[in-house]
């Protein structure tokens, strides 16, 4: 899935915080955005979908920090909880998409995401055929709507900008390998 889809999913988790506890809306959104992005940094460092993708560990950390944020609410606790929850959701949801190859529509890879505790790769499920597929954009759009409603100002602008970037990427996705000369 596109990073914009992962960010929209993280902001979907943060949207209830913005409604229920508006004082924590900004830390929740920042944590969700950063957690939605972080796992894909391994595109540039290490092995993609292994080095920084931890579906179980991030999710466990998210559950623990969410309990801490409920018991001892504060900007850092709320931001940390949303960070780990979004990173866990990102890491786990990559299993539902394509493999880690540059042309995922060819289905040449059997590696969706690495499951560290079992020391094995999970096989792609192809519910989202590839990052930038039309259904990936549709998912970004659907996930972004609650955040666009719940947040205002800079966060809403970020959501709208993310949807526009996702749309543009969807239009050119299949040409990216050609442009990279790969």
N, C-alpha and C positions, 0 to 999 in steps of 0.2 A: 504494500500500500504506500501511497505517497506520504511524505512527512506532513503535508497539510491535513491529511485524513487523521493521522495520529494526533496532531495538535488539536484538531476539532473534537476528537474523542476525549482528549484530556480536558478541554474546556467544557465539554458536556458534563464531566464529573464535577467541575468547579462551579457550574451554573447554580446548583442548589445553594451553595455557600453564599453566592452573591445575593440570592433572594432572602435566605434565612438570616445571614449574618453579614450585612453589607460592609461592615467595618473590616472584614477579612476578605472582601472580594478581590482586591488587588493582589495580596499574597497568594491567594488560591489560584488566580489566573496565571500569575508568573510561575508558580510551581508547576501548574498543569502544562503550560507551554514548554518550559524547560524539560520536564519529564517526557513530554511527547516528542521532543527533538533528540534528546541525548542518545538513545540507543542507535540512531542512525549515524552518529559521529563515527561509528566503526566502519563506515564506507571509506573513510580516509585513514583510519588507524586500526591496524589489526585485521581480523577476519570478519567480514560483514555478517551480521546476524549471529555472531558468536562472541566476539570480544566484549561488546557492551549490551548484548541482549540477554536479560536474565528474567524470564517470565515468572519463575517461582520466587526467586530471591527478592526482586523488586516488589512483587505482590505481597509477600510476607512483611517486608519493611513497610509497605503502604498500610497494611492492616494494623501493625503495631503503632505507627506514627498517627494513624487516624484515631485510634483509641486515646493516645496521648493528647491529640488536638481537641478531642471532645472533653476529656477530663481537665486539661489545663490549656484552654484556648489562648492562643497568641499568634501573632503574625508568622513567626518562624515555624511553629508547630503546624499550623494550617498549610503554609506553603510547602513544608517538607512532606506532609501527608499527601497532598495533591501531586507533588513531584514524583514520589514513589508509586502512587497509584497509577498515574499516567504512564510512567516508564514501564510498569508491569503490564498495563493494558496494551501498550505499543508492542512490547516484546511477545506477548501471547497472541495478539491479533495477527502478527506476521505469519503465524502458522496457517491462518485461513486463506492466505494469498498464494502467490506463485513462489517459485524457487528464487535463489539468490543470483541468477544469471543476468547478463546484460540484455538478453532478448528472451524474457520469460514466457512470451507467447509461444515459443518453440518447445517449452517444457523439457529442457535437457538436464535440469538439476533436480535432484531428490532432496535438496537441503533447504528447508523453509526457515527453521530457527533451531539453534542448539539448545538442548536441555541439559544444563550443567550437572545437576544431581545424578542423572542417568548416564551421562557422558555419551550422548547420542544425538543425532540430528532428527528432528521431526520432519516428516515428509509434507510437502505442500498440499493444501486442500483445494486450492483454486476456486474458492467462493468468490474471490476477487481475482480475475484471471491474471492480472499483472498490475504493477504500479502505473497509474496513469490511464488505466482502462476506463471506458465510460462509466461502468458501475462503480469504480473507485471515486470518480468525480461525484457521482450521484450520492454516494455515501458521505463524502466530505460535505456536500451541500446539506443533507439531512441532519448530520451531526452538528453543523455550524449554526443552524437556526436557533436552538435554545440559547446558545451562548450569545448570539447577536441580540436576542431579546433580553437576556438577564444582565448583560454588561452594557456599559455605555462608554463614551469617550474613546480613549486610546485602545482599549481592549476590543470594543466593537469595530473600530477601524482596522485592527489587526485581523479580526475574523473576516471582515469583508475583503480585505486585501489577500488573505489566505485563500479564500474562495476564488478570487480572480486569478491568482497565481496557479491554483489547481486547474482551473479551466484552460489557461494557456498551456500548461504542461500536458494536459490531456490531448490538446490539439496536435502537439508535436512529438509526443512520447515515442512513437515507433521510428522516428527519424533520428533520435538521439544517438544510437550506436553508430549510424552512418556519419553523423557530424563529428563524432569523436574519433572517427577513422578506425573503428574496431569492428 
